[in-house]
Amino acid sequence: MLAILDYKAGNQTSVRRALDHLGIPCRITSDPAVIAAASGIIFPGVGAAGQAMDELTQTGLDAVIKAQVDAGKPLLGICVGCQILLDYSPENDTKALGIVSGECAMFNRSLTEEDGAPIRVPHMGWNRVKLLRDCEILRGIEPEAEFYFVHSYYPVPAPEFVLAETFYGIDFCSVHGRPGLWAVQFHPEKSGRPGLTLLANFNAYCREAAHAQ
């Protein structure tokens, strides 16, 4: 069973629907016991980094997440859940979880697309993800596949954690992490077949990790 973190940051229902479509058992929860019993954690979120971190600290879920990651529990961060795994976000001047070294940055409105047109902020739409390092959750996904993005800020992790990039005015990190701990700036639950493949890959990794214990 996968635990979908409930910390009032939205988007949990969309993730659950995608997992239901795949036949993957899941539960939206903020219960530390349920999270500890799950084979893996999905850390979704939409909205502002500051509001998300406030909810995590007030409920104690920040400590729960850190403890589970330290114990080796697989985790997938999505959108805001991707950003606040880092040390800091300038959005609301937010001290984040600090699980992955790095910060967030905001798109500069002076940037341009490949055709010279100015970018729009927030970045909303479909873009490719260029794989830079082997990444279990992206296996079986065609290089031409596109994923759905909605964000004004993007992660800038330490270089050793950058797994894939996307171009939107600049090449920015769209997937970061390491084996068992991944974060994606896009929304796999809203990205059709490629996104479902990513979620299925994450679940398969979680099941194998649980059986190996």
BAFI-3210 file (N, C-alpha, C; in Angstrom, 3 decimals, decimal comma, padded with zeros to 6 digits):
// residues 213
n [1|2|3|4|5|6|7|8|9|10|11|12|13|14|15|16|17|18|19|20|21|22|23|24|25|26|27|28|29|30|31|32|33|34|35|36|37|38|39|40|41|42|43|44|45|46|47|48|49|50|51|52|53|54|55|56|57|58|59|60|61|62|63|64|65|66|67|68|69|70|71|72|73|74|75|76|77|78|79|80|81|82|83|84|85|86|87|88|89|90|91|92|93|94|95|96|97|98|99|100|101|102|103|104|105|106|107|108|109|110|111|112|113|114|115|116|117|118|119|120|121|122|123|124|125|126|127|128|129|130|131|132|133|134|135|136|137|138|139|140|141|142|143|144|145|146|147|148|149|150|151|152|153|154|155|156|157|158|159|160|161|162|163|164|165|166|167|168|169|170|171|172|173|174|175|176|177|178|179|180|181|182|183|184|185|186|187|188|189|190|191|192|193|194|195|196|197|198|199|200|201|202|203|204|205|206|207|208|209|210|211|212|213]
n.u [000,837|000,521|001,212|-000,356|000,542|-001,288|-001,470|-002,873|-002,223|-003,359|-004,256|-004,051|-006,236|-006,263|-003,929|-004,583|-006,682|-005,293|-003,649|-005,632|-006,682|-004,587|-004,776|-003,412|-003,045|-003,794|-003,694|-004,915|-003,452|-002,571|-001,663|000,840|001,324|000,084|001,535|004,069|003,613|003,218|004,330|005,583|005,875|003,997|004,437|002,698|001,580|000,218|000,277|001,589|004,945|005,513|003,035|002,637|004,841|004,293|002,003|003,066|004,942|003,323|001,717|003,521|004,342|006,610|008,773|008,034|008,261|011,033|012,060|011,094|012,342|015,010|014,966|014,898|012,587|010,914|010,252|008,306|008,298|006,125|005,706|005,074|005,750|008,080|009,724|009,966|011,460|013,986|016,492|015,663|013,241|012,630|010,051|007,732|009,831|010,925|012,088|012,879|012,509|015,066|016,048|017,190|020,048|020,038|018,262|015,325|014,332|012,943|011,323|012,710|011,145|012,153|013,202|013,274|011,462|012,444|011,787|012,050|009,967|008,633|008,727|005,982|004,955|003,150|004,785|002,962|001,876|002,754|005,764|008,913|011,047|014,379|016,502|019,262|020,706|020,634|017,450|015,167|012,358|011,720|012,025|011,232|009,776|009,239|011,702|010,570|008,277|005,894|005,266|003,027|003,217|002,879|003,920|005,762|008,160|011,229|013,215|016,591|018,752|021,721|024,321|024,813|022,389|020,725|018,681|017,192|016,331|014,431|013,512|012,608|012,791|015,171|017,401|016,133|016,131|014,073|013,627|014,795|016,973|017,749|018,356|015,405|014,539|012,880|012,016|009,743|009,117|006,954|003,507|002,807|000,402|-001,325|-000,456|-001,096|-000,393|002,540|002,909|001,437|002,955|005,295|004,333|003,591|006,110|007,326|005,767|006,385|009,101|008,857|007,507|009,407|011,469|010,274|009,924|012,528|013,396]
n.v [-001,190|002,217|005,288|008,356|011,510|013,571|016,801|019,099|020,401|020,072|018,251|015,563|013,888|013,629|012,192|009,830|008,903|008,303|006,209|004,400|003,831|002,350|000,166|000,097|-000,293|002,256|005,024|008,084|009,976|011,282|010,011|008,903|006,176|004,750|005,725|004,742|002,025|001,729|000,737|002,607|006,199|008,864|012,189|014,675|017,892|021,160|024,723|027,132|027,189|028,073|027,891|025,135|024,117|025,221|023,767|021,193|021,402|022,189|019,969|018,011|016,371|016,918|015,897|013,217|012,555|012,935|010,999|008,630|008,658|008,545|006,011|004,543|004,304|004,300|007,256|009,544|012,720|015,306|018,137|020,832|019,205|018,211|020,477|021,300|019,347|020,207|022,549|025,233|027,676|030,579|031,393|032,736|032,979|030,508|028,118|024,914|021,268|020,125|017,642|016,963|018,415|021,792|024,511|026,441|028,242|031,085|031,373|033,588|036,273|037,397|035,474|033,440|031,334|028,597|029,506|032,198|033,552|035,186|033,601|032,424|033,028|031,631|028,569|026,614|023,717|021,208|019,426|017,997|015,645|015,410|012,814|012,523|010,889|007,416|006,361|004,823|005,246|006,353|004,471|002,680|004,682|006,646|008,753|010,937|011,471|013,554|015,590|017,017|020,291|022,705|025,488|028,099|028,278|026,416|023,464|023,596|021,562|020,158|019,284|016,474|015,292|015,799|014,399|014,580|016,955|019,793|021,972|025,293|028,240|028,166|025,398|023,497|021,666|018,910|016,466|015,106|013,502|010,279|006,680|005,311|007,683|010,094|013,038|014,946|017,686|018,017|016,894|013,704|012,362|013,706|013,374|011,518|008,447|008,261|009,379|007,595|005,311|006,072|006,242|003,568|002,379|003,439|002,245|-000,455|-000,464|000,129|-002,159|-004,171|-003,284|-003,543|-006,314|-007,096|-006,566]
n.w [000,000|-000,839|000,741|000,542|001,241|003,374|003,756|003,535|001,169|-001,226|-004,307|-003,626|-004,175|-006,971|-007,375|-006,033|-007,658|-010,018|-009,120|-008,344|-010,855|-011,870|-010,296|-007,904|-004,510|-002,162|000,158|001,354|003,804|007,056|009,187|011,255|011,861|009,801|007,645|008,306|008,005|005,314|002,002|000,496|000,038|-001,261|-001,950|-002,574|-003,907|-004,331|-004,788|-002,449|-001,179|001,441|002,838|002,667|004,135|006,643|007,382|007,492|009,601|011,743|012,120|012,632|010,633|009,199|010,687|010,647|007,914|007,498|009,236|008,091|005,572|006,406|007,420|005,158|003,657|000,553|-001,347|-003,220|-004,428|-005,566|-007,560|-005,533|-003,435|-004,424|-004,426|-001,709|-000,532|-000,643|000,686|000,877|-000,183|-002,076|-002,296|-000,264|001,496|002,580|004,813|004,076|004,032|003,845|003,068|000,663|-000,693|-001,704|-003,380|-004,335|-007,300|-009,021|-012,181|-014,537|-015,999|-018,266|-019,851|-022,849|-025,161|-027,359|-029,875|-029,624|-028,448|-025,547|-022,342|-020,339|-017,042|-014,443|-015,536|-017,561|-018,970|-021,487|-021,597|-022,623|-020,912|-020,287|-019,838|-017,702|-016,022|-015,082|-014,062|-012,120|-011,993|-014,422|-016,342|-019,310|-020,463|-023,274|-024,870|-026,177|-024,824|-023,134|-020,248|-017,816|-016,626|-014,000|-012,616|-010,951|-009,678|-009,562|-008,905|-007,709|-007,166|-005,524|-007,817|-007,985|-007,520|-009,639|-011,984|-014,335|-016,920|-018,096|-020,749|-020,470|-021,320|-019,905|-019,233|-016,782|-013,672|-013,651|-012,561|-009,598|-007,187|-005,765|-005,807|-004,562|-003,472|-004,932|-006,834|-008,668|-010,808|-012,448|-012,989|-012,641|-012,317|-013,920|-016,437|-018,410|-020,185|-019,961|-017,383|-015,791|-016,165|-014,847|-012,174|-011,803|-012,024|-009,735|-007,725|-008,198|-007,513|-004,773|-003,830|-004,360|-002,722|-000,218|-000,072|000,035|002,531]
ca.u [000,000|001,235|000,627|-000,362|000,560|-002,363|-001,023|-003,701|-001,579|-004,099|-003,803|-004,031|-007,297|-005,839|-002,941|-005,302|-007,413|-004,332|-003,261|-006,813|-006,741|-003,547|-005,030|-002,410|-003,652|-003,250|-004,521|-004,573|-003,350|-001,589|-001,444|002,199|001,334|-000,251|002,683|005,151|003,263|003,128|005,540|006,197|005,180|003,899|004,440|002,230|001,282|000,084|000,169|002,789|005,875|005,372|001,821|002,853|005,746|003,579|001,136|003,918|005,544|002,275|001,186|004,600|004,639|007,993|009,613|007,635|008,859|012,478|012,332|010,836|013,413|016,215|014,807|014,977|011,278|010,877|009,403|008,187|007,768|005,498|005,479|005,515|006,411|009,431|010,498|010,257|012,466|015,253|016,786|015,081|012,532|012,370|008,603|007,389|011,062|010,604|013,044|012,203|012,824|016,503|016,365|018,076|020,768|019,692|017,238|014,436|014,471|011,767|011,583|012,889|010,196|012,860|013,633|012,496|011,360|013,385|011,411|012,247|008,806|008,867|008,037|004,937|005,089|003,741|004,951|001,812|001,780|003,399|007,173|009,705|011,988|015,619|017,161|020,699|021,253|019,680|016,409|014,236|010,953|011,516|012,284|010,119|009,103|009,908|012,341|009,712|007,091|005,754|004,614|002,289|003,819|002,239|004,784|006,533|009,467|011,774|014,266|018,005|019,463|023,144|024,446|024,783|021,008|019,965|018,475|016,625|016,100|013,414|013,778|011,568|013,602|016,468|017,343|015,990|015,986|012,673|013,619|015,995|016,939|018,657|017,521|014,516|014,071|012,768|011,120|009,461|008,470|005,704|002,432|002,596|-001,010|-002,061|000,378|-001,463|000,306|003,882|002,798|000,994|004,118|006,169|003,737|003,694|007,515|007,575|005,132|007,165|010,300|008,449|007,199|010,667|012,208|009,611|010,195|013,955|013,669]
ca.v [000,000|003,481|006,372|009,675|012,419|014,558|017,946|020,235|021,095|019,784|017,318|014,179|013,115|013,312|011,116|008,601|008,423|007,684|004,924|003,530|003,402|001,334|-000,944|000,129|000,074|003,500|005,693|009,461|009,899|012,034|009,163|008,378|004,713|004,297|006,082|003,817|000,692|001,733|000,305|003,809|007,451|009,875|013,494|015,591|019,235|022,332|025,926|027,856|026,448|028,482|027,301|023,691|023,862|025,541|022,639|020,049|021,609|022,250|018,617|017,090|015,511|017,145|014,914|011,883|012,365|012,783|009,714|007,558|008,684|008,059|004,565|003,899|004,179|005,005|008,445|010,279|014,069|015,839|019,579|021,460|018,140|018,137|021,665|021,462|018,388|020,940|023,326|026,576|028,246|032,015|031,597|032,955|032,901|029,276|027,074|023,672|020,076|019,878|016,231|017,004|019,691|022,678|025,532|026,679|029,541|031,470|031,670|034,984|036,569|037,855|034,310|033,203|029,983|028,324|030,309|033,600|034,103|035,242|032,577|032,874|032,550|030,305|027,609|025,706|023,012|019,924|019,513|016,773|015,484|014,840|012,007|012,739|009,738|006,320|006,679|003,701|005,602|006,791|003,357|002,293|005,882|007,118|010,069|011,987|011,636|014,857|015,600|018,262|021,166|023,941|025,991|029,335|027,996|025,125|023,040|023,692|020,727|019,924|018,608|015,014|014,831|016,121|013,194|014,931|018,385|020,232|023,331|026,326|029,434|027,618|023,993|023,410|020,318|018,489|015,256|014,998|012,488|009,137|005,480|005,260|009,031|010,842|014,188|015,405|018,992|017,883|016,123|012,430|011,960|014,448|013,291|010,422|007,162|008,361|009,602|006,345|004,422|006,522|005,831|002,112|002,086|003,743|001,206|-001,688|-000,299|000,026|-003,559|-004,919|-002,861|-004,126|-007,751|-007,305|-006,324]
ca.w [000,000|-000,867|001,532|-000,080|002,381|003,485|004,549|003,121|000,055|-002,454|-005,330|-003,181|-004,827|-008,334|-007,280|-005,681|-008,832|-010,928|-008,543|-008,456|-012,262|-012,037|-009,389|-006,841|-003,224|-001,627|001,165|001,699|005,256|007,832|010,359|011,224|011,884|008,444|006,805|008,639|007,524|003,852|001,291|-000,054|000,313|-002,306|-001,291|-003,613|-003,419|-005,186|-003,976|-002,035|-000,332|002,832|003,405|002,781|005,246|007,884|007,718|007,857|010,925|012,766|012,335|012,923|009,486|008,760|011,376|010,165|006,581|007,652|009,875|007,141|004,568|007,077|007,602|003,855|003,000|-000,735|-001,380|-004,477|-004,274|-006,774|-007,621|-004,290|-002,692|-004,998|-004,059|-000,276|-000,092|-000,649|001,897|000,951|-001,326|-001,909|-002,205|001,148|002,293|003,282|005,161|003,710|004,809|003,874|002,829|-000,498|-000,710|-002,801|-003,185|-005,473|-007,971|-009,797|-013,583|-014,905|-017,074|-019,461|-020,625|-024,070|-025,688|-028,445|-031,045|-029,295|-027,741|-024,102|-021,567|-019,437|-015,674|-014,273|-016,619|-017,603|-020,237|-021,712|-021,987|-022,528|-019,813|-020,815|-018,823|-017,598|-015,313|-014,950|-013,076|-012,146|-012,204|-015,805|-017,250|-020,165|-020,973|-024,484|-024,716|-026,734|-023,978|-022,479|-018,950|-017,576|-015,622|-013,527|-011,549|-011,136|-009,112|-009,971|-007,993|-008,087|-006,197|-005,762|-009,114|-007,922|-007,400|-010,851|-012,789|-015,640|-017,126|-019,057|-021,217|-020,499|-021,201|-019,497|-018,830|-015,326|-013,139|-013,530|-011,724|-008,780|-006,148|-005,762|-005,717|-003,411|-003,129|-006,177|-006,837|-010,029|-010,819|-013,198|-012,362|-013,333|-012,234|-014,943|-017,636|-019,296|-020,092|-019,373|-015,947|-015,169|-016,165|-013,759|-010,905|-011,729|-011,744|-008,327|-006,925|-008,354|-006,692|-003,369|-003,530|-004,318|-001,529|000,949|-000,057|000,302|003,940]
c.u [000,879|000,484|000,768|-000,482|-000,558|-001,880|-001,649|-003,063|-002,229|-003,481|-003,760|-005,054|-006,914|-004,828|-003,638|-006,063|-006,487|-003,910|-004,417|-006,933|-005,731|-003,782|-004,026|-003,082|-002,984|-004,208|-004,010|-004,564|-002,342|-001,218|-000,034|002,272|001,026|000,914|003,828|004,885|003,234|004,438|006,286|005,311|005,169|003,614|004,022|002,057|001,141|-000,043|001,531|003,633|005,685|004,172|002,000|003,747|005,102|002,717|001,964|004,483|004,486|001,725|002,260|004,966|006,042|008,932|009,308|008,297|010,351|012,827|012,140|011,910|014,704|016,176|014,833|013,658|011,299|009,884|009,456|007,560|007,247|005,246|005,956|006,214|007,814|010,295|010,878|011,027|013,833|015,419|015,955|014,324|012,322|010,881|008,210|008,607|011,018|011,824|012,339|012,775|014,314|016,886|017,328|018,741|020,369|018,608|016,318|014,735|013,192|012,165|011,703|012,005|010,865|013,346|012,735|012,486|012,348|013,067|011,541|011,080|009,084|008,112|006,936|005,166|003,734|003,873|003,792|001,777|002,620|004,819|007,855|010,630|013,211|016,367|018,669|021,411|020,186|018,708|015,325|012,806|010,667|011,768|011,031|009,336|009,899|010,523|011,470|008,488|007,094|004,959|004,015|002,873|002,878|003,083|005,451|007,962|009,930|012,935|015,660|018,794|020,958|023,288|024,331|023,373|020,177|019,894|017,943|016,362|014,993|013,757|012,514|012,264|015,035|016,283|017,270|015,804|014,506|012,517|014,913|015,851|018,045|017,785|016,711|013,990|014,077|011,805|010,973|008,714|007,121|004,689|002,237|001,137|-001,872|-001,387|000,100|-000,612|001,719|003,841|002,364|002,137|005,067|005,626|003,812|005,132|007,846|006,982|005,917|008,448|009,958|008,182|008,473|011,462|011,603|009,897|011,640|014,297|013,548]
c.v [001,250|004,513|007,679|010,695|013,452|015,690|019,240|021,047|020,758|018,691|015,860|013,322|012,728|012,174|009,802|008,042|007,737|006,319|003,931|002,975|002,287|000,106|-001,035|000,547|001,326|004,084|007,110|009,560|010,896|011,257|008,572|006,854|004,145|004,564|005,094|002,419|000,598|001,266|001,487|005,013|008,307|011,215|014,533|016,994|020,247|023,537|026,471|027,040|026,791|027,863|025,806|023,370|024,178|024,364|021,439|020,207|021,617|020,866|017,610|016,166|015,748|016,124|013,494|011,585|012,114|011,426|008,554|007,497|008,149|006,541|003,803|003,704|004,945|006,161|009,082|011,630|014,594|017,333|020,270|020,437|017,878|019,279|021,690|020,283|019,060|021,758|024,596|026,909|029,737|032,333|031,616|032,865|031,677|028,391|025,741|022,487|019,767|018,418|016,089|018,379|020,521|023,659|025,566|028,057|029,814|031,746|033,182|035,279|037,090|036,697|034,117|031,728|029,814|029,147|031,808|034,252|034,138|034,129|033,228|032,242|032,722|029,522|026,623|025,035|021,753|020,120|018,163|016,821|014,759|014,124|012,233|011,570|008,655|006,612|005,615|004,102|006,088|005,668|002,984|003,458|006,423|008,502|011,222|012,271|013,006|014,718|016,986|019,028|022,318|024,463|027,304|029,188|026,614|024,753|023,235|022,882|020,701|019,050|017,096|014,439|015,094|014,885|013,490|016,429|018,599|021,652|024,180|027,658|029,119|026,112|023,954|021,945|019,978|017,170|015,258|013,889|011,467|007,893|005,425|006,602|009,868|012,006|014,686|016,728|018,943|017,044|014,809|012,003|012,678|014,332|012,070|009,181|007,281|008,558|008,356|005,337|004,782|006,066|004,319|001,690|002,338|002,664|-000,102|-001,627|-000,476|-001,422|-004,393|-004,573|-003,475|-005,617|-008,049|-007,140|-007,605]
c.w [000,000|-000,023|000,761|001,052|002,301|004,385|004,031|001,993|-001,276|-003,299|-004,891|-003,927|-006,240|-008,347|-006,959|-006,873|-009,824|-010,409|-008,575|-009,869|-012,529|-011,164|-008,250|-005,530|-002,662|-000,607|001,374|003,220|005,813|009,094|010,303|011,200|010,506|007,503|007,039|008,087|006,004|003,228|000,683|000,197|-000,938|-001,624|-002,327|-003,074|-004,526|-004,266|-003,598|-001,063|001,142|003,511|003,625|003,978|006,585|008,329|008,166|009,268|012,031|013,101|012,728|011,781|008,939|009,388|010,915|008,827|006,710|008,250|008,908|006,054|005,177|007,253|006,277|003,149|001,674|-000,710|-002,761|-004,193|-005,599|-006,595|-006,339|-003,401|-003,182|-004,474|-002,592|000,309|000,016|000,634|002,025|-000,324|-001,078|-001,884|-000,732|002,068|003,205|003,538|004,965|004,500|004,880|003,717|001,656|-000,526|-001,927|-002,427|-004,398|-006,061|-008,750|-011,237|-013,786|-016,113|-018,342|-020,334|-021,838|-024,415|-026,837|-029,698|-030,792|-028,571|-026,239|-023,384|-020,733|-018,071|-014,984|-015,583|-016,539|-018,966|-020,276|-022,216|-021,832|-021,319|-020,357|-019,698|-018,860|-016,924|-015,265|-013,808|-013,174|-012,494|-013,625|-016,812|-018,032|-020,735|-022,155|-024,268|-025,217|-025,862|-023,305|-021,190|-018,696|-016,385|-015,268|-012,374|-011,957|-010,627|-009,563|-009,046|-008,584|-007,052|-006,472|-007,007|-009,060|-007,808|-008,664|-011,742|-014,183|-015,692|-018,146|-019,478|-021,165|-020,253|-020,810|-019,315|-017,310|-014,912|-012,990|-012,788|-010,916|-007,756|-006,276|-005,673|-004,423|-002,953|-004,395|-006,020|-008,268|-009,967|-011,536|-012,410|-013,110|-013,349|-013,263|-016,308|-018,502|-019,093|-019,527|-017,852|-015,203|-015,116|-015,036|-012,403|-010,716|-011,423|-010,274|-007,437|-006,999|-007,514|-005,215|-002,970|-003,430|-003,080|-000,269|001,064|000,303|001,774|004,777]
res [m|l|a|i|l|d|y|k|a|g|n|q|t|s|v|r|r|a|l|d|h|l|g|i|p|c|r|i|t|s|d|p|a|v|i|a|a|a|s|g|i|i|f|p|g|v|g|a|a|g|q|a|m|d|e|l|t|q|t|g|l|d|a|v|i|k|a|q|v|d|a|g|k|p|l|l|g|i|c|v|g|c|q|i|l|l|d|y|s|p|e|n|d|t|k|a|l|g|i|v|s|g|e|c|a|m|f|n|r|s|l|t|e|e|d|g|a|p|i|r|v|p|h|m|g|w|n|r|v|k|l|l|r|d|c|e|i|l|r|g|i|e|p|e|a|e|f|y|f|v|h|s|y|y|p|v|p|a|p|e|f|v|l|a|e|t|f|y|g|i|d|f|c|s|v|h|g|r|p|g|l|w|a|v|q|f|h|p|e|k|s|g|r|p|g|l|t|l|l|a|n|f|n|a|y|c|r|e|a|a|h|a|q]
***
